[in-house]
Amino acid sequence: MNPIPEDICKEIQTRLSNAEKEHDIEVLFAIESGSRAWWFESQNSDFDARFIYRHKKEHYLSIENKRDVVEYPIVDDVDINGWDIKKALQLFQKWNPTFSEWIKSPITYRDNSDFRKEILELEKDYFSPKNYIFHYLHMAQWNFREYLKRDQVRVKKYFYVLRPILACLWVEKYNTAPPMEFQILYNDCELISTELRAEIDTLLIRKKSGDELDVENRIQILNDFLEEQINFFEKKDSQYDVDRVPTEILDAVFRKYIK
C-alpha cells in the first residue's frame, strides 16, 4: 500500500537525488514517517520523508567529528531529513524506537541495498523491550498531561496518546517491536470495549476527513482508558531488561556498507 500521490513521489525522488549530489552521499533507503505511515493522516498532513545515507569511506577516516544529519526546510508540505549510517547504527544499539519505525515503514520511496533488511533481522534477534516501553510511555504521558486533561480537547491529540499506548501494549503482548500502522495496533488490542471502539472509530473518521483541529468536550471514557494504561506501564516499566546489540556486530555492518 502506497497512499502517496504520484507527483509527490516524483518530487521526493528528485529531492533525494539533489541531496545526494549536494552532500556527496548515497541514500541507502528512504521511507515515509509520521501520520501517513501510521495510516491516520488527514487531508492536510505533511509528507515526512526520512532516509539513511552513507558517505564515501574516506569521510569516516578523519579525526574530526563531522555532521551526521542532512536537513531541509519544509517546502510545499514535503519534509525531507536524513541520518548518516553511523548515527543510525548508534541509535539502533540504544534501541531508538524512531529508527525502528523508519525501518518498518509501510511506505518506501527508495531502497538501494540490503541494509534495512539486515537491521530488521538484528532487531528480531536482539530485541529488548525496555527502551520501547520507555519511549512510547513517555510520549503518552507528555501528550496526556499537555492536551487531554483539559475540558476542551483537539481531536488529533487523542491519537498522540492512543497510538503510543497501543504500541506499549503490543510490546507487552508479543515482546517484539510494534508495527507503525495504527490500524494493526488498534485491531489487535483486546482491551478496548465495544463502546470505546465506537468512540475511537468516530474520531478516526473525523481526523481523516480534516476535522483534526476541531476542539470539543473531553471524551471521558477514552481518557479513563488511556490513564489506566499509563498507570499500568508506569508501574511495570522497571521490570523490563535492556540488552544491547553487541558493538562488534554493528561495527561489521557499518564496515560492510562503507566499503
PEVENDA-V845112 format. One record per helix or strand of 2 or more residues. SS is the DSSP state (@ for helix, = for strand). FROM is the first residue (numbers start at 0). TO is the last residue. If there is no record, write none. Layout:
BEGIN
ss = (SS SS)
from = (FROM FROM)
to = (TO TO)
END
This chain:
BEGIN
ss = (@ = @ = @ = = @ @ = @ @ = @ @ @ = @ @)
from = (5 25 34 46 56 68 77 84 96 107 114 128 151 154 181 193 214 219 246)
to = (22 32 37 53 59 70 83 92 102 110 125 147 153 173 187 210 216 238 256)
END
